[in-house]
Amino acid sequence: MQLMSLALAQEPAGGVAGWAVDLVGTMGGPGAGLAIALENLFPPLPSEVILPLTGFAAGQGVLTVASALFWTTLGSVAGAVVLYWIGVLFGRERVHRIWARLPLVKASDLQRTEKWFAKHGTKAVFLGRMVPIFRSLISVPAGVERMPMAVFVMLTTLGSLIWNSVLVMAGYWLGDQWEVVETYVGILSKAVLLLVVVAFAAYVAVRLRGRAPARHRRSS
């Protein structure tokens, strides 16, 4: 198949690219949607590979651009809704029970987070769909906090459509150079992950520093 040979010029057939090309080549738009739905549930499946490849496939006439955007956005919403219901089933009370057992955290921290989500949750869900790593994770707290389903679906659809459009159209325009998209989005993903790790390390350091004087006061 010409699409397979062109798409896999930079990646082995057994890799994620080969799997995505097989799905899109066999099923067309629904295959792209299925791949993106699974990407939401299993973040190690990278959208920066699947979406540009879908755009590349559209450029090769395997499917239309409109079909690519419709099915990938539908897949994004379907995967996000599954994660939302995991958050609903997990429940606020269970989250509080687990939180209470964690070291270096306070109940007030979780309460502040809940207040923040109640105030800024709509922006978090919308913008989070365009941030690597958080694209999937943001759906769970939305479910825990019982964001109205209609609002969640609308925000997820809009945010996903923007993200998907950028990557699909990049793959469409770049053609067999689609892997350039993967490179740059991969760098962005690593930068986001690094910021999260640094922020978490700073949080732990502040907590440990705050506990040290308290232990000193008790011992004296």
Salt bridges, closest charged atoms under 4 A:
GLU39 OE2 - ARG135 NH1 3.00
ASP109 OD1 - ARG112 NH2 2.50
ASP109 OD2 - ARG207 NH2 2.41
GLU114 OE1 - ARG92 NH2 2.83
GLU114 OE2 - HIS96 NE2 2.76
